[in-house]
Amino acid sequence: MPDPALAVLILIFVLGLAFDFVNGFHDTANAIATSVATRVLSPGRAVAMAAVLNVIGALTGTAVAGTVGKGIVPLEVATQQLVVAALLSAIAWNLVTWRYGIPSSSSHALIFSIVGAGVASGGPGAIQVPGVTKVLQGLVYSPLFGFLGALLLLFGLLWLFARARPQLVARLFGRLQILSAAYMAYSHGGNDAQKTMGVLTMALASYYGWTGSEWEVPLWIILAAATAMGLGTALGGWRIIRTMGLKVVELRPIDGFAAETAAATVIEVASRLGVPVSTTHVISSAILGVGATRRASAVRWGIAGRIVSAWVVTIPVCVGLGWAIYNVLHLATGLK
């Protein structure tokens, strides 16, 4: 007799890896847009490099996975139905924003879809406030640090190379930006892939009835999530790359180096602290930071406004989607 719970678990893994795959091509722009915009790397080479380093970064830790997998809703509430609803909600929002070239946050789409499904499952009291607070702190502070970090780093570099010939500066930072793009891709994999690892481990915990002390991300989930993200990255998200790299501000190699280095450092620190941040938020803010070193008109604030609007809209939309999909599944199937 087939085990319905096992069938649902398999479905969750298919959806989870699909989300990681979509996340990879949706967020490719985070790692490579500035390098493509400054013509330091061709799109093909940039995507290939980002794919490999996303996989490597995804293998470096599980602190963020722990926050997502057991810090948003308690394990006793994290049913298979909840996980299915959250993944469907996040995938749907990712595809909508990808279709219109809007660099929204895959991370917050997933996390707030979990929140919405969690409320539908156990009511508002099922949500663990400390975990959501950590996410919201990352939402607020990581873009701020990305903006200020890029702004200050670029000011420092411009002061340091003020008397250097422009051609020398362009050549030097053309080479250095390859390293900063690699760093950005590595940090992106280290934070973003862990969110899917957390959700898949949440599903395993529901199936096997794990307690909090038993919760641990298996190696095979780490490898599967890393591979799915790498494959998605390899396809590239060209619509969002155009928005991120070419429409917000005109970039030089020194600008791209400063933006990528500052953003990647913020993301890497957050990963070690177990804070799930939006790589889209951080690199977008860093790009705005380098643009602000020139003059206000150097930044295309209309595009920047669309980006910020997407950030704000993602939270209520995904909470609502997660809640609605959970209830539809419950009514249609009675899935536990």
N, C-alpha and C positions, 0 to 999 in steps of 0.2 A: 504493500500500500504506500503510494507516494506520500512524503512528508510535506504538507502545505507550508509549514514554517521554513523548511529548507528551500523550497521553491521561491519563497519570498526573499530569503537571504540571498539567493543567487541573483534575483532581480535587483536587489539593492546593490550588489557588487557591480552588475552591469551598469546601472544608473550612476553609481559613484565614479566608476572609471570613465563613463561618458562625460560626467561633469568635469573631471580632471582634464580630459581631452579638450572639451570646449573651453575650459579655463586656459589651457595652453595656447590655443589660437586666439582666444579673446584677449589675453594679456601679453602676447608676444611683443606688442608695442612698448610695454613697460621696459623691456630689456634692450630693444634695438632701435626704437624710433629716432633717438637723437643721433645715433651713429649713422643711420641711413640719411637723415636730414642733412648732416654735415658732410656726407659723401666720403666718410672715412672707410665705410664698409659697403659693399654692394648688398642689396637686399638678400640675395641668395646666401652669401657668406655669413651675413649677420644672423639670419634665421638658423642656419646650421650650427653656428657657434652657440646661440641662445638655447637651442634644443639640447645640446650636449651638457651645457653647464646648468640648465634647469634640472636635469636628471641628477647630476653630481650634488647640487645644492639640496635636493630633496632627500638625500641619504644622510644628512648631517645632524639630525636631531628629531625629537618628538615632543618638545615642550609645548609647542602651539597645538599639536594634535591632542594633547591632554586637556588643554583649555576648551577646545571645541567639542571633544568627545565626551567629557564628563563634567565640564564646568558651566555649561549653559542650562542643561536640564539634568536632573539626577538620573542615575542609571535605571531606577525602577520606573521612571516615566518614559524612558527612551525606548519605546516599542518599535517594532518593524514598520508599523503604519506611519509613525512619526517620521522615521528616517526616509521612507519612500516619499512622503509628502514634501519634506524639506528639499530633497534632491530634485524632484519634479519642478518645484517652485523656482529653485536657483537656476536650473538649466533653462527654463522658460524665459526668465528675466535676462540671462546672459545672451540668449539668442536674439531677443528683442533689441537689446542695446547694441549687440554686434551688428545687426541688420541696419541700424541707423547710424553706425559709426560713433556711438557715444561711449567714452571710456569710463564706464561705471565700475563699481567694485564687485568682482566675483566673490571675494571673501565675505563682504557684508551681505551680499545676496544670499549666500549659504547660511551664514550665522543667523540673520534675522528671519530666514525661512524656518530655521530650527525653532526660533522663539515663537513664531506664529503657530507652528504645528504643536509646540509644547503647550501653549495656552489652550489650543483646541483640545489637547489630550487631557491635561490635568488642571486647567484653569490658570489664572495669573500666578497663583502661589506655587506652581510647578517650576517657575523660572528662578534660577539661582542668581540672585542680584550681584554677588561679587564677580561672577564670570562675565555677566553682561556689562558691568561697570568697567572691567578691564578692557573689553572690546570698545566701549564708548570712549575711554581714555585714549586708546590707540587711534580711534577715529579722529579725535580732536587734536591730539598732540603730535602725531606722526607727520601730518602735512605741514604743521607749523615748524617742526624741526627740519623737515625737508626744505621748506622755503628759506628759512634763516641760514641753514647750513650751506646751501648752494650760494646764497647771496654773499655770505661772509667769505666762503672759500674763493669765489670768483673775484671779490674785491682784493683779497690777499694775493691771488695770482696776477691780477692786473697791476698791482703795485710792484710785485717782484719782477715782472717782465716789462715794466713801463718803458725802459730804454732799449729793449731788444727789437731787432728788426721784425716787422710783421710776418715776413716769409718764414723766418726761423721759428717764431711762435706757432704758426700754422702747421709747420712740419712736425715740430716736437709734440704738440698736442694731438695732431693727427695720429701719431703712433700711440701716445698715452691713452687716447680715447678707446683704442681697442681693448686695453686692459680694464678701463673703467666700465666698458660695455660688458666684458666678461664678468666682472665683479657684480654688476647689476643683475645679470642673468642668474648667477650663482645664488645671490641673496633672494631673488624672486622664487626660485625653486625651493629654497630652504624654508620660506614662510608659507607660500601658497599651497604647495603639494601636501603640507601637513594637515590642512583643513580637511581634505578628503580622507587622509589616513585616520583622522579623528572620527569622522562620520562612519567609516567602514568598521572601525573597531567598536564604535557604539552599537552597530548592528550585530556584531559578534557577541558583545556583552549581553544584548537582549536575547539572542538565540540560546546562549549557554547559561544565562543567569548569573553572570559575573557580578561580584561586589566591587566596590571601589578599589580595594587592595589588590584585586586580581586583574585590574584593568592594565593592559600593556599592549602596545602596537606590535604585532608579529612582523618579522622580517619580510615575509612574503607580501604583506600589505604595503610595506614601505617600497619594495621593489615595483609592485604593480602600479602604485600611484605615481611613482617617479617616471616610469616608462610611459604611462598614459599621458602625463603632462608633456613629456619630451616629444611624443608623437604629435600632439596637438600643436606644440610650438613649431614643429617642423613645417606644418602647413602654413603658418603665418596668419596674422590678422590684419590684412592690408588696409581695410577701411579705417581701423582705429590708428594704425601707423600713420596714415595721412593726417589725421586730426592731431595726434600727439606730436609728431615730428615736424610737420610742415605748416600747420595752421595757427598754432598758439603764439610762437615767436620765432623770428629768423635766428638760426643757431650757427655759431662758429665752432670749430673743434674745441677751443678752450672752454666755451660755454657748455658743450656736451660733456666734457670731462668733469667739470664742476658739478653739473646736475646729477650725472650718474654716480659719481663718487659720494656725494652727500646723501642721495637717496638710498644707495645700497648700504651705506653705513647705518642709517636710521633703521632700515629693514633688518639688517643683521643683528643689531642690538635688541630689537623687539623680538626676534626669533629666539634669542638666547633667554629672554625674560618670559617666554611663553605668551607673548601678546600677539594675537592675530591682527595684523594691520593690512590695509589695502595698499598693495604696491602701486596700483593706479593712482591713488590719492597722493602718495609720497612723490613719485616721479613727476606727476603733473605739477605739484607745488614747487618742486625743485626747478622745473623748467620756467615757471613763473618767476622764481627767485632770480635766476640768471638774467631774465628779461628786465627785471626791475633795477638791475645795476646800470642800465643805460638811461632810459627815460620812460615815462608812463606809456607813451604812444608806441613803444617798441613791442608791447604785449597786446595781443588782440583780445581785449577784454570780453568781447562778445562771445568768442569761442570759450574762453575761460569761464564765463558765466554759465554756459551750457553744461560744462563739466561739473561745476559746483552744484547746479540744479539736479544733475543726475545723481550726485552723491546724496543729496537731501531726499530725493524721491525714492531711492532704492530701499531705505529703511521701512517706511510704511507700506510700500507696494509689496515687498517680500514678506513682511509680517502678515499682511492680508492674504497674499497668495498661499503661504504656508498653512494658514488657518483654514482657508476655503478648500484647498486640495485635501487636507486631512479629513475634513467633514464629508467631502464628496466620496472619498475612499471608504470612509466608515459607513456611510449610508448605502453605497453601492455593493460593498463586499463583506462588510462586517469584519474586516481584517483586524487582527489583534497585534 
